[in-house]
Every structure is written in C-alpha cells, then in structure tokens.
Amino acid sequence: MREAVSASGATGFGYMFTERVMKRIKAERTRSSGAEKEIAPTLFESLLKAFRPVAIAGVAAALALMVYNIVDSRDLSFSAALGVPEATLEEALGSPLSSALEELS
Amino acid sequence: MRDVLEQTDEQLVAAARQGDDGAFEQIVRRYEPVVAATVIGMLGQCAEAEDVGQETFMRLHKGLGRFRGEASLKTYITRIAINLSLNELKRRKRRRSILVRKPVEEFHNLEARGESAEGRDTREMVRQGIDQLDDKFRPVIVLRLIDGYSTDETAKILEIPVGTVLSRLARAQDKLKAILISEERG
C-alpha cells in the first residue's frame, strides 16, 4: 500500500505553471509600485480630511465671538464685531503726548 | 541560464532577494514537483490546487527576507504549502460546496509517465482514499508517504511531536487500508 500511496503523488501543476507564477509576481510588483506613486495625493487628501473639521469648528467659533461682540457693544459696525475699539491715533498713543503738548503751550 | 541551473538553493535565494527574477523562476521550477505533490496530495485534483500552488510561491517570494535558512528551502516551502492547503480545507468545509474537479490528465502527465490503465486506476483509487481521510491524518500521509519526508522532518513541518506523527501515520494507514478495501469490494 505504501508503494501505491507514494506513486499517487502528482509531479506538477501542469503546463507553464512557472510562467503563470512569474506573471503573477510581476503583476503584483507593478501594482505595488503604482500604489507607492499614489501615496502623495493620498497623504494630501487625508491631511485635508483631518483639517476640514478643525477649520469648520474654527470658523464657527469666530462667528460666535463676532455675534457676542456685537450684542455686547450694541454696535453693528465691523470693528465692533471684531472687538476693536474705535480710537484715534492720539488716543492710541495715549495721553502722555497730549499732556506734554499742553505743558509746552 | 546554465549558471542558474547549477546554483544551490542558498545562492538562488540570495539572488532572488536582490530582485533577480531568473533566480526565483529557477526556485519555482525546482520545487514545483514538491509543492504539487503536497498540495494535490492534500486537496486532491481540483481547481483550487493550482491556486494554492501559486499562492505558495507568492508567499515564498514575499517572505524571502524572513527565510533564515534554519530549515532547508524544501522544508520551508512544504510548510507554506501544507499551511495553505489546511486553510483551503477549512474554507472548503465552510463552503460545503461541490467542487468542480478537473480531469486527472490536466494535473498529471500520465502519458509521459508511461502508466498502464491498471496503474492509473490504482493511483486514482488511492488518491480518492486519501481525500476521504480526516484533515488531521492527511498531512502525515502526504508528507511521509508521498513527499518522502522523514518522521523528524514531518514533525518539524507540522510542528507536532515525533510520537504524534508516528501514531497518526499508523492510524492513517489503517483508515486508508479500510477505505481501499471497502472501495475494492464496492
């Protein structure tokens, strides 16, 4: 029986088996090198995806602050919305200049 | 070409690691009979056998960097072939589908072997008998009796103790004998 079993073994898969294996290996290699080329846009796309929710949240927070500033100052101007006080150059530089001018005169 | 044919397994593996396709092609040619005997022994002459055979070499190609040379290349390849065949048997059980079997001649070049019709019938009967063995016994029969591995090598490939190989071999032979006797009577 041992002889019969040992003789029952196959000797190959058929014609051109090696060629079929090599073709698959080459196809796999081409596919993987193509995938490498696609890494750059994929990375950019994933960064864009990650940034999008942060950007939306940031814009929402800025709008909320602008509304708060408008309500708080009861002024509909753009500078009120940004929370920038309306001041002249003199006011911005402060009173020391005006007081010094006064002293000179 | 002649150079490649004369190279040892170690030389071919080293060259294939460097991306030499010719060297890997030679490995495939050299070990196709071993893989075919193992895979067809495990799965029978079915359409999936060649897929598993191809996958064995694909895995070998991908894993060349991991091959340390602790075992021989033949043992390493056979281990991959056995594991993939066992996976296929598990899948087959899950699917429980009826396999479309290819004609025997597609896998075995019988005319080239110069076999008689009687010899062919005996081989086919044995083949069908092996198909009926449990997954636990089949690898032992395939490795020991078809591939011709020693008990030690079989134990290493299957990662089981030598005693287990021996007991499974004895039980597998008994079962196979019983199957063949009942087929001969029926």
Boltz contact constraints between the chains, C-beta under 6 A:
constraints:
  - contact:
      token1: [A, 2]
      token2: [B, 145]
      max_distance: 6.0
  - contact:
      token1: [A, 4]
      token2: [B, 122]
      max_distance: 6.0
  - contact:
      token1: [A, 4]
      token2: [B, 126]
      max_distance: 6.0
  - contact:
      token1: [A, 5]
      token2: [B, 126]
      max_distance: 6.0
  - contact:
      token1: [A, 5]
      token2: [B, 145]
      max_distance: 6.0
  - contact:
      token1: [A, 6]
      token2: [B, 145]
      max_distance: 6.0
  - contact:
      token1: [A, 6]
      token2: [B, 146]
      max_distance: 6.0
  - contact:
      token1: [A, 7]
      token2: [B, 123]
      max_distance: 6.0
  - contact:
      token1: [A, 8]
      token2: [B, 123]
      max_distance: 6.0
  - contact:
      token1: [A, 8]
      token2: [B, 126]
      max_distance: 6.0
  - contact:
      token1: [A, 8]
      token2: [B, 127]
      max_distance: 6.0
  - contact:
      token1: [A, 9]
      token2: [B, 37]
      max_distance: 6.0
  - contact:
      token1: [A, 9]
      token2: [B, 146]
      max_distance: 6.0
  - contact:
      token1: [A, 10]
      token2: [B, 36]
      max_distance: 6.0
  - contact:
      token1: [A, 10]
      token2: [B, 37]
      max_distance: 6.0
  - contact:
      token1: [A, 10]
      token2: [B, 40]
      max_distance: 6.0
  - contact:
      token1: [A, 10]
      token2: [B, 107]
      max_distance: 6.0
  - contact:
      token1: [A, 10]
      token2: [B, 108]
      max_distance: 6.0
  - contact:
      token1: [A, 11]
      token2: [B, 33]
      max_distance: 6.0
  - contact:
      token1: [A, 12]
      token2: [B, 32]
      max_distance: 6.0
  - contact:
      token1: [A, 12]
      token2: [B, 33]
      max_distance: 6.0
  - contact:
      token1: [A, 12]
      token2: [B, 36]
      max_distance: 6.0
  - contact:
      token1: [A, 13]
      token2: [B, 36]
      max_distance: 6.0
  - contact:
      token1: [A, 13]
      token2: [B, 50]
      max_distance: 6.0
  - contact:
      token1: [A, 13]
      token2: [B, 53]
      max_distance: 6.0
  - contact:
      token1: [A, 14]
      token2: [B, 106]
      max_distance: 6.0
  - contact:
      token1: [A, 17]
      token2: [B, 32]
      max_distance: 6.0
  - contact:
      token1: [A, 18]
      token2: [B, 25]
      max_distance: 6.0
  - contact:
      token1: [A, 18]
      token2: [B, 28]
      max_distance: 6.0
  - contact:
      token1: [A, 18]
      token2: [B, 29]
      max_distance: 6.0
  - contact:
      token1: [A, 21]
      token2: [B, 28]
      max_distance: 6.0
  - contact:
      token1: [A, 21]
      token2: [B, 54]
      max_distance: 6.0
  - contact:
      token1: [A, 21]
      token2: [B, 57]
      max_distance: 6.0
  - contact:
      token1: [A, 22]
      token2: [B, 25]
      max_distance: 6.0
  - contact:
      token1: [A, 25]
      token2: [B, 61]
      max_distance: 6.0
